Amino acid sequence: MNGELKAQLAAYEQELALSEHRFRTVIEKNADGVVVVDEEGRVLFLNPAAERLFGRDKTSLIGEMFGFPVVGGETTELDIFRPDNETTIVEMRVVKTTMMDGAVVYLASLRDITARKQAEDALAWEAAINAAIADLAHALVQPTTIEDISAKILQRAQELTNSAFGHVGYIDPKTGYLVCPTLVRDCEIHHGSKQEVTFKTFDGLWGWVLQYRQPLLTNALQEDPRATDTEIGLSIHRFVSAPALIGDQLVGQVALANAHRDYTPRDLQFVQRLASLYALAVQRMWEQDARERFRTALNCSAESIFLIDRETMAFIDVNDTSCASLGYTYEELLSMGLHDVEPQYTRAALEQVFDEIIQGEVSTGVLETVHQRKDGSEFPVEVYLRAMNTQSGPLLIASARNVTERHQMEARLEEYTLHLERLVVEKVHELEEERAKVIHTAKLAALGEMATGVAHELNQPLTSMLFDADYLKAIAHHGEAAVNVVPNFWDELAAVGENLASDINRCRRIIDHLRTFGRVFESPPVPINLNKPLKDSFILIGERLRQHDVALELQLDESVPMVLADPQRLEQVFLNLITNAEYALEAMAKRVARGAVALPDYHKRLTIATFRDGDSVVARVQDNGCGISPADQERIFEPFFTTKPVGEGTGLGLSITYGIVNEFGGNVTFESAENEGTTFILRFPIFSEQPV
C-alpha cells in the first residue's frame, strides 16, 4: 500500500514539474511582459519581455518594490521611465491568484502600447493641425487684410505649440524690411498698421532664418552662437522659425519662442506649413496691390484698353475710357466680347490676327477698323494688339485709339503738304540761286585778294610786248635801211613776232582763266585728274607767292586715278586753301620779325602733295605758318567765321571748301598747332565707271 502511494506521489510530482515547466515556458516566451508581485508589492518574478520593457535585468528587479499599484481585475496605462531616459507606455492587466502553498500573488501582464499611443497622438496632432490649416485657409479666401491673417496665424501657432512669444511678418518689397503686423512679447498682442513693428536689420536667430532662408529649431538658445544678447536677455530658451517663400523669393517669416517643452521636428513641420500658408497670403496681398495699380494704370490711359481671352474673345477687363467711348457700363462690357464692338471683322479674321501675335509671327498687331457704340453709331479706331502669357493661358491686350480727328487732320495735312511741296520747290530754286551768288561772291573776293598777283602775271608779258613794239617801231622808222643795218634782219624780225604772239597768248590765257573762274554758272562734275585744277590755281596766284618769298614745293603724283568733280570748283577749293596758307605764312613772318616767336632761320614754306591712299585720292596742303588756335579750330568751317581783320576776309572760304568737297563725295580734315603750321587733307573717292 505504501508502495502504491509513493508511486502515485512520484507521478503527481512529475506531472506538477512538467506543468510548472510548461507554465514557465509560456511565461518566458510570452511577447507581453509578465511580472509576479506579492501582497507587499515586491517583485517575485519577471519574464524577458518585462526586462526589455523596464530596460533592466531581472536580478536587479527581483525583491524590489514594483512601484505600481496592483489591483486584481483592473486594466491601467502606465509610463515606465527607463534608465536610458526613454519612456515606454504600457497597458497593464492584473490577475490575483493563490499559490499551492496558500500565498496570494498578483500576476501583472504588461503590453507595450508606445507605438499605438504615439500613432494616436500623431493622429490627434495632425487632426488639430489640419483643422487649424483649414480654418486659416478659409480665412485666406475671404475678404481680409494682411494684418488679420498675420494675427490668426500667430494665434494658432501659439496655441498648438504652447509658445509664449512670436511674430508673423512680411518683407516689404520696396524697402526689404521685415514688417510685423502681429508681434507677441510678454503675452501681449500688438497688431494693426498703426502698431506694426518694422525690423530694418536681421539679427539673431530669426535674422539667420531670413538671411539663409532656412528653417531653424533650437532648444538650447543660451548655447547657440547665432543668438544675440537681446534674445538671451528676454529669457528665451527655445526657438523655432520658418521662412515664407514664393519659389526662391523670401516674402515673410513665422517665428515662435519659449514653449513649456522642447520643440520637436513635428513643431517645426507645423511652422513650415504655416509659413507656406502665409506666403500665399503675402502673394495674394501683392496680387491685390498689383491689380489695384494695374486698374489705376488702365484708367489713367486716354485710350480704350481691353484684356481679351483668346479662346472666347470675351473681355476680361476694360478701363474707364472704354466704357466712356462705347457707352457701356463696366459690367456690361465684361459680359461682351471683341466681336460685339467690331462689326467689320469676323471672328475668324480676329482669331487669325491673334494667333499670329501669340505665335510670335509679329510682335504687335495693328488694325484699322471701326468700333460700334451702344447706340449703334460707329467711329474709326486704330487698334494695337499685344500678347501676354499668364498661368491660365495667353491673353491679348488691345489698345484702341479714336482716330476721327486724325483722319480729319490727315485730309487737311495732305492739302498743306501739296502746298508746302510747291513752296519748297520754289525755295530750293531760290536757295540754289543764292548759293551760286555766295560762291560767286567768294570767287570775286578771292580774285580781289589775288588782284596784285594777277597784275604782275599780266605785267610781264605786257612789258615784253611793249619792248617788242618799240623794236618794231624803230625798224619801221629806218625803213629799207634797217634790212642792211640789222644783222640777220629777217630772222630777228620773225623772232620778235613769235615773242609778241607768245606774250599775247599768255595774256589771253590769263584773261580767259579769270573769265572762266569768275563765271556764275556751274558745270556738272566730270572725271578729272586732281593735279589739273591744282596746277591751274597757280595761274592766278603763282606770281603772288613768288612776290612774298614763299618756297613752293609740289609733290604731285601724275598717275593718281580720276575723281568725279567740277574742275573750276576744285580750283576754287585749292585757291581758298593756298590764299589762307599764304596769309598764315605772312602772319608767322611778322611774329618772327617782332620777336614774338624765336625762329631766326624762319623761311616761309608751302608743300602741296597728291597721292593715292587705298580707295581715295588725297591732296595735302601743308604750311609752316602761324597755325590755328585751339579755340578757333572748332569753328573754322562755320560760314562767315574768319580770323582775319575786318575788311580782309569774308569768312566763306573754308565753309565753301568744305561744302564743295563733301558735294563730290569727299571729306576735309586738318591738323594745326600754333606757331608750327597747318595741314589740310582732302580725300576724294576714286572715279569708277562701274556702279558700286
KAURPE-V6564 format. One record per residue. N is the residue number from 0. RES is the residue in one small letter. PSI is psi as a letter, one per 30 degrees, with the letter a starting at -180 (NA if undefined). BURIAL is + if it has 16 or more other ideal C-beta (glycine too) atoms within 10 Angstrom, else -. D_LAST is the distance of its C-alpha to the last C-alpha in whole Angstrom. Layout:
# KAURPE-V6564
n | res | psi | burial | d_last
N | RES | PSI | BURIAL | D_LAST
N | RES | PSI | BURIAL | D_LAST
This chain:
# KAURPE-V6564
n | res | psi | burial | d_last
0 | m | e | - | 149
1 | n | e | - | 148
2 | g | e | - | 146
3 | e | e | - | 144
4 | l | e | - | 144
5 | k | e | - | 142
6 | a | e | - | 140
7 | q | e | - | 139
8 | l | e | - | 138
9 | a | e | - | 136
10 | a | e | - | 134
11 | y | e | - | 133
12 | e | e | - | 132
13 | q | e | - | 130
14 | e | e | - | 129
15 | l | e | - | 128
16 | a | e | - | 126
17 | l | e | - | 124
18 | s | e | - | 123
19 | e | e | - | 123
20 | h | e | - | 120
21 | r | e | - | 118
22 | f | e | - | 118
23 | r | e | - | 117
24 | t | e | - | 114
25 | v | e | - | 113
26 | i | e | + | 113
27 | e | e | - | 111
28 | k | f | - | 109
29 | n | k | - | 108
30 | a | f | - | 104
31 | d | l | + | 106
32 | g | k | + | 107
33 | v | k | + | 111
34 | v | k | + | 113
35 | v | k | + | 117
36 | v | k | + | 119
37 | d | a | - | 122
38 | e | f | - | 124
39 | e | f | - | 124
40 | g | g | - | 120
41 | r | k | - | 120
42 | v | k | + | 117
43 | l | f | + | 119
44 | f | k | + | 117
45 | l | k | + | 113
46 | n | l | + | 111
47 | p | e | - | 108
48 | a | e | + | 105
49 | a | e | + | 107
50 | e | e | + | 106
51 | r | e | - | 103
52 | l | e | + | 103
53 | f | f | + | 105
54 | g | g | - | 103
55 | r | l | - | 106
56 | d | l | - | 108
57 | k | f | - | 112
58 | t | f | - | 114
59 | s | f | - | 112
60 | l | e | + | 113
61 | i | k | - | 116
62 | g | f | - | 119
63 | e | l | - | 117
64 | m | k | - | 117
65 | f | e | + | 114
66 | g | f | - | 113
67 | f | k | + | 113
68 | p | k | - | 115
69 | v | k | + | 116
70 | v | k | - | 118
71 | g | k | - | 119
72 | g | g | - | 117
73 | e | l | - | 114
74 | t | k | - | 111
75 | t | l | - | 109
76 | e | k | - | 105
77 | l | l | + | 105
78 | d | j | - | 103
79 | i | j | + | 103
80 | f | j | - | 102
81 | r | l | - | 101
82 | p | f | - | 102
83 | d | g | - | 98
84 | n | g | - | 97
85 | e | l | - | 96
86 | t | k | - | 98
87 | t | k | + | 99
88 | i | k | + | 100
89 | v | l | + | 103
90 | e | j | + | 105
91 | m | k | + | 109
92 | r | k | - | 111
93 | v | k | + | 115
94 | v | k | - | 118
95 | k | k | - | 122
96 | t | l | - | 124
97 | t | k | - | 127
98 | m | l | - | 128
99 | m | f | - | 131
100 | d | g | - | 132
101 | g | f | - | 132
102 | a | k | - | 129
103 | v | k | - | 127
104 | v | l | + | 123
105 | y | k | + | 120
106 | l | j | + | 117
107 | a | k | + | 114
108 | s | k | + | 111
109 | l | j | + | 107
110 | r | k | + | 104
111 | d | j | + | 101
112 | i | g | + | 99
113 | t | e | - | 96
114 | a | e | - | 93
115 | r | e | - | 94
116 | k | e | - | 95
117 | q | e | - | 91
118 | a | e | - | 90
119 | e | e | - | 92
120 | d | e | - | 91
121 | a | e | - | 87
122 | l | e | - | 88
123 | a | e | - | 89
124 | w | e | - | 87
125 | e | e | - | 84
126 | a | e | - | 85
127 | a | e | - | 86
128 | i | e | + | 82
129 | n | e | - | 81
130 | a | e | - | 83
131 | a | e | + | 81
132 | i | e | + | 78
133 | a | e | - | 79
134 | d | e | - | 80
135 | l | e | + | 77
136 | a | e | - | 75
137 | h | e | - | 76
138 | a | e | - | 76
139 | l | e | + | 73
140 | v | f | - | 72
141 | q | l | - | 74
142 | p | j | - | 73
143 | t | l | - | 73
144 | t | l | - | 72
145 | i | f | + | 71
146 | e | e | + | 74
147 | d | e | + | 76
148 | i | e | + | 75
149 | s | e | + | 75
150 | a | e | + | 79
151 | k | e | + | 79
152 | i | e | + | 78
153 | l | e | + | 79
154 | q | e | + | 83
155 | r | e | + | 82
156 | a | e | + | 81
157 | q | e | + | 84
158 | e | e | - | 87
159 | l | f | + | 86
160 | t | g | + | 85
161 | n | h | - | 88
162 | s | k | + | 86
163 | a | e | + | 87
164 | f | l | + | 84
165 | g | l | + | 80
166 | h | l | + | 77
167 | v | k | + | 74
168 | g | l | + | 71
169 | y | l | + | 67
170 | i | k | + | 64
171 | d | j | - | 63
172 | p | f | - | 59
173 | k | e | - | 58
174 | t | f | - | 61
175 | g | g | - | 61
176 | y | l | - | 65
177 | l | j | + | 68
178 | v | k | + | 69
179 | c | j | + | 73
180 | p | f | + | 74
181 | t | k | + | 77
182 | l | k | + | 79
183 | v | k | + | 83
184 | r | k | - | 84
185 | d | h | - | 88
186 | c | g | - | 88
187 | e | k | - | 87
188 | i | k | - | 84
189 | h | k | + | 82
190 | h | l | + | 79
191 | g | l | - | 77
192 | s | f | - | 74
193 | k | f | - | 76
194 | q | g | - | 78
195 | e | l | + | 75
196 | v | k | - | 74
197 | t | k | - | 71
198 | f | j | + | 70
199 | k | f | - | 68
200 | t | k | - | 68
201 | f | j | - | 69
202 | d | l | + | 72
203 | g | a | + | 75
204 | l | e | + | 75
205 | w | e | + | 73
206 | g | e | + | 70
207 | w | e | + | 70
208 | v | e | + | 70
209 | l | e | + | 67
210 | q | e | - | 65
211 | y | f | - | 65
212 | r | h | - | 65
213 | q | k | - | 68
214 | p | l | + | 72
215 | l | k | + | 74
216 | l | k | + | 78
217 | t | k | + | 81
218 | n | g | - | 85
219 | a | i | - | 85
220 | l | e | + | 83
221 | q | f | - | 85
222 | e | f | - | 84
223 | d | j | + | 80
224 | p | f | - | 78
225 | r | f | + | 76
226 | a | l | + | 78
227 | t | l | - | 78
228 | d | e | - | 82
229 | t | e | - | 81
230 | e | e | + | 81
231 | i | e | - | 84
232 | g | f | - | 86
233 | l | g | + | 86
234 | s | h | - | 88
235 | i | k | + | 86
236 | h | f | - | 87
237 | r | k | + | 84
238 | f | k | + | 81
239 | v | k | + | 78
240 | s | l | + | 75
241 | a | k | + | 72
242 | p | k | + | 68
243 | a | j | + | 67
244 | l | k | + | 64
245 | i | j | - | 61
246 | g | b | - | 59
247 | d | g | - | 58
248 | q | k | - | 59
249 | l | k | + | 62
250 | v | f | + | 63
251 | g | a | + | 67
252 | q | k | + | 70
253 | v | k | + | 74
254 | a | k | + | 76
255 | l | l | + | 80
256 | a | l | + | 83
257 | n | h | + | 86
258 | a | l | + | 88
259 | h | g | - | 91
260 | r | l | - | 90
261 | d | k | - | 88
262 | y | k | + | 84
263 | t | l | - | 84
264 | p | f | - | 80
265 | r | e | - | 81
266 | d | e | + | 81
267 | l | e | + | 78
268 | q | e | - | 77
269 | f | e | + | 78
270 | v | e | + | 76
271 | q | e | + | 73
272 | r | e | + | 73
273 | l | e | + | 74
274 | a | e | + | 71
275 | s | e | + | 69
276 | l | e | + | 71
277 | y | e | + | 70
278 | a | e | + | 66
279 | l | e | + | 66
280 | a | e | + | 68
281 | v | e | + | 65
282 | q | e | - | 63
283 | r | e | - | 64
284 | m | e | + | 65
285 | w | e | - | 61
286 | e | e | - | 60
287 | q | e | - | 62
288 | d | e | - | 61
289 | a | e | - | 57
290 | r | e | - | 58
291 | e | e | - | 60
292 | r | e | - | 57
293 | f | e | - | 55
294 | r | e | - | 57
295 | t | e | - | 57
296 | a | e | - | 53
297 | l | e | + | 53
298 | n | f | - | 55
299 | c | f | - | 53
300 | s | k | - | 50
301 | a | f | - | 50
302 | e | l | + | 49
303 | s | k | + | 50
304 | i | k | + | 50
305 | f | k | + | 51
306 | l | k | + | 52
307 | i | k | + | 52
308 | d | k | + | 53
309 | r | e | + | 51
310 | e | e | - | 53
311 | t | f | - | 56
312 | m | g | + | 53
313 | a | l | + | 56
314 | f | k | + | 56
315 | i | e | - | 57
316 | d | l | + | 56
317 | v | l | + | 55
318 | n | l | + | 55
319 | d | e | - | 58
320 | t | e | + | 55
321 | s | e | + | 55
322 | c | e | + | 58
323 | a | e | - | 58
324 | s | e | + | 55
325 | l | f | + | 57
326 | g | g | - | 60
327 | y | l | + | 62
328 | t | l | - | 63
329 | y | e | - | 62
330 | e | e | - | 64
331 | e | e | - | 64
332 | l | e | + | 60
333 | l | f | - | 60
334 | s | g | - | 62
335 | m | l | + | 59
336 | g | l | + | 56
337 | l | e | + | 52
338 | h | f | - | 53
339 | d | f | + | 56
340 | v | g | + | 54
341 | e | i | + | 51
342 | p | f | - | 52
343 | q | f | - | 49
344 | y | k | + | 48
345 | t | l | - | 50
346 | r | e | - | 51
347 | a | e | - | 48
348 | a | e | - | 45
349 | l | e | + | 46
350 | e | e | - | 47
351 | q | e | - | 43
352 | v | e | + | 41
353 | f | e | + | 44
354 | d | e | - | 43
355 | e | e | - | 39
356 | i | e | + | 40
357 | i | e | + | 42
358 | q | g | - | 40
359 | g | g | - | 37
360 | e | e | - | 35
361 | v | k | - | 34
362 | s | e | - | 36
363 | t | k | - | 37
364 | g | k | + | 38
365 | v | k | - | 38
366 | l | k | + | 40
367 | e | j | - | 41
368 | t | a | + | 45
369 | v | l | - | 48
370 | h | k | + | 51
371 | q | k | + | 55
372 | r | l | - | 57
373 | k | e | - | 61
374 | d | g | - | 62
375 | g | f | - | 60
376 | s | l | - | 57
377 | e | l | - | 53
378 | f | k | - | 51
379 | p | k | - | 47
380 | v | l | + | 45
381 | e | j | + | 42
382 | v | k | + | 43
383 | y | k | - | 41
384 | l | k | + | 42
385 | r | l | - | 42
386 | a | k | + | 44
387 | m | k | - | 46
388 | n | k | - | 48
389 | t | l | - | 52
390 | q | f | - | 54
391 | s | g | - | 56
392 | g | l | - | 52
393 | p | k | + | 49
394 | l | l | + | 49
395 | l | k | + | 47
396 | i | k | + | 47
397 | a | k | + | 46
398 | s | j | + | 46
399 | a | k | + | 46
400 | r | k | + | 46
401 | n | j | + | 47
402 | v | g | + | 45
403 | t | e | - | 47
404 | e | e | - | 46
405 | r | e | - | 43
406 | h | e | - | 43
407 | q | e | - | 45
408 | m | e | - | 42
409 | e | e | - | 39
410 | a | e | - | 41
411 | r | e | - | 42
412 | l | e | - | 38
413 | e | e | - | 37
414 | e | e | - | 39
415 | y | e | - | 38
416 | t | e | - | 34
417 | l | e | - | 35
418 | h | e | - | 37
419 | l | e | - | 35
420 | e | e | - | 32
421 | r | e | - | 34
422 | l | e | - | 35
423 | v | e | - | 31
424 | v | e | - | 30
425 | e | e | - | 33
426 | k | e | - | 33
427 | v | e | - | 29
428 | h | e | - | 30
429 | e | e | - | 33
430 | l | e | - | 31
431 | e | e | - | 28
432 | e | e | - | 32
433 | e | e | - | 33
434 | r | e | - | 30
435 | a | e | - | 30
436 | k | e | - | 34
437 | v | e | + | 33
438 | i | e | + | 31
439 | h | e | - | 33
440 | t | e | - | 36
441 | a | e | + | 34
442 | k | e | + | 34
443 | l | e | - | 38
444 | a | e | + | 39
445 | a | e | + | 37
446 | l | e | - | 39
447 | g | e | - | 42
448 | e | e | + | 41
449 | m | g | + | 41
450 | a | e | - | 44
451 | t | e | - | 46
452 | g | e | + | 43
453 | v | e | + | 43
454 | a | e | - | 46
455 | h | e | - | 47
456 | e | e | + | 44
457 | l | e | + | 46
458 | n | e | - | 50
459 | q | e | - | 49
460 | p | e | + | 49
461 | l | e | - | 51
462 | t | e | - | 54
463 | s | e | + | 53
464 | m | e | + | 54
465 | l | e | - | 57
466 | f | e | - | 58
467 | d | e | + | 57
468 | a | e | - | 59
469 | d | e | - | 62
470 | y | e | + | 62
471 | l | e | - | 62
472 | k | e | - | 65
473 | a | e | - | 67
474 | i | e | + | 67
475 | a | e | - | 67
476 | h | e | - | 70
477 | h | f | - | 72
478 | g | b | - | 71
479 | e | f | - | 72
480 | a | f | - | 74
481 | a | f | - | 70
482 | v | e | - | 70
483 | n | f | - | 72
484 | v | e | - | 72
485 | v | k | + | 68
486 | p | k | - | 68
487 | n | h | - | 65
488 | f | e | - | 65
489 | w | e | - | 62
490 | d | e | - | 60
491 | e | e | - | 60
492 | l | e | + | 60
493 | a | e | - | 57
494 | a | e | - | 55
495 | v | e | + | 56
496 | g | e | - | 54
497 | e | e | - | 51
498 | n | e | + | 51
499 | l | e | + | 52
500 | a | e | - | 49
501 | s | e | - | 46
502 | d | e | + | 47
503 | i | e | - | 47
504 | n | e | - | 43
505 | r | e | + | 43
506 | c | e | + | 44
507 | r | e | - | 42
508 | r | e | - | 39
509 | i | e | + | 39
510 | i | e | - | 40
511 | d | e | - | 37
512 | h | e | + | 35
513 | l | e | + | 37
514 | r | e | - | 37
515 | t | e | - | 33
516 | f | e | + | 32
517 | g | g | - | 35
518 | r | l | - | 33
519 | v | e | - | 32
520 | f | l | - | 30
521 | e | k | - | 26
522 | s | l | - | 24
523 | p | l | - | 20
524 | p | k | + | 18
525 | v | l | - | 17
526 | p | k | - | 16
527 | i | l | + | 19
528 | n | k | + | 20
529 | l | f | + | 21
530 | n | f | + | 25
531 | k | e | - | 26
532 | p | f | + | 26
533 | l | e | + | 27
534 | k | e | + | 30
535 | d | e | + | 31
536 | s | f | + | 32
537 | f | f | + | 35
538 | i | e | + | 36
539 | l | f | + | 37
540 | i | f | + | 38
541 | g | e | + | 39
542 | e | e | + | 42
543 | r | e | + | 43
544 | l | e | + | 41
545 | r | e | - | 44
546 | q | e | - | 47
547 | h | g | - | 46
548 | d | h | - | 46
549 | v | k | + | 42
550 | a | j | - | 41
551 | l | k | - | 38
552 | e | j | - | 36
553 | l | k | - | 33
554 | q | i | - | 30
555 | l | k | + | 28
556 | d | j | - | 25
557 | e | f | - | 25
558 | s | g | - | 23
559 | v | k | + | 20
560 | p | l | + | 16
561 | m | l | + | 16
562 | v | l | + | 15
563 | l | j | + | 14
564 | a | l | + | 17
565 | d | j | + | 21
566 | p | e | + | 23
567 | q | e | + | 26
568 | r | e | + | 25
569 | l | e | + | 24
570 | e | e | + | 27
571 | q | e | + | 29
572 | v | e | + | 27
573 | f | e | + | 28
574 | l | e | + | 32
575 | n | e | + | 32
576 | l | e | + | 31
577 | i | e | + | 33
578 | t | e | + | 36
579 | n | e | + | 36
580 | a | e | + | 36
581 | e | e | + | 39
582 | y | e | + | 41
583 | a | e | + | 40
584 | l | e | + | 42
585 | e | e | + | 45
586 | a | e | - | 45
587 | m | e | + | 45
588 | a | e | + | 48
589 | k | e | - | 50
590 | r | e | + | 50
591 | v | e | + | 51
592 | a | e | - | 54
593 | r | g | - | 56
594 | g | g | - | 55
595 | a | f | - | 53
596 | v | k | + | 51
597 | a | i | - | 53
598 | l | i | - | 51
599 | p | f | - | 53
600 | d | g | - | 51
601 | y | k | - | 48
602 | h | k | - | 46
603 | k | k | + | 43
604 | r | k | + | 40
605 | l | k | + | 36
606 | t | k | + | 34
607 | i | k | + | 30
608 | a | k | + | 28
609 | t | k | + | 24
610 | f | l | - | 22
611 | r | k | - | 19
612 | d | j | - | 18
613 | g | b | - | 16
614 | d | g | - | 12
615 | s | l | + | 14
616 | v | k | + | 17
617 | v | k | + | 20
618 | a | k | + | 23
619 | r | k | + | 26
620 | v | j | + | 30
621 | q | k | + | 33
622 | d | l | + | 36
623 | n | h | + | 39
624 | g | a | + | 41
625 | c | f | + | 42
626 | g | l | + | 39
627 | i | k | + | 38
628 | s | l | - | 40
629 | p | e | - | 39
630 | a | e | - | 40
631 | d | f | - | 38
632 | q | e | - | 35
633 | e | f | - | 34
634 | r | g | - | 34
635 | i | f | + | 33
636 | f | g | - | 30
637 | e | k | - | 32
638 | p | k | - | 33
639 | f | g | - | 37
640 | f | k | - | 37
641 | t | k | + | 39
642 | t | f | + | 41
643 | k | l | - | 43
644 | p | l | - | 46
645 | v | k | - | 47
646 | g | f | - | 46
647 | e | f | - | 44
648 | g | l | + | 41
649 | t | f | + | 39
650 | g | g | + | 36
651 | l | f | + | 33
652 | g | e | + | 32
653 | l | e | + | 30
654 | s | e | + | 29
655 | i | e | + | 28
656 | t | e | + | 26
657 | y | e | + | 24
658 | g | e | + | 23
659 | i | e | + | 22
660 | v | e | + | 20
661 | n | e | - | 18
662 | e | e | - | 18
663 | f | g | + | 15
664 | g | g | - | 13
665 | g | a | + | 16
666 | n | l | - | 19
667 | v | k | + | 23
668 | t | l | - | 25
669 | f | l | + | 28
670 | e | k | - | 31
671 | s | k | + | 35
672 | a | k | - | 38
673 | e | k | - | 42
674 | n | g | - | 44
675 | e | e | - | 41
676 | g | l | + | 38
677 | t | k | + | 34
678 | t | k | + | 31
679 | f | k | + | 28
680 | i | k | + | 25
681 | l | k | + | 22
682 | r | k | + | 18
683 | f | k | + | 15
684 | p | k | + | 12
685 | i | k | - | 11
686 | f | k | + | 10
687 | s | k | - | 8
688 | e | f | - | 9
689 | q | k | - | 6
690 | p | k | - | 4
691 | v | NA | - | 0
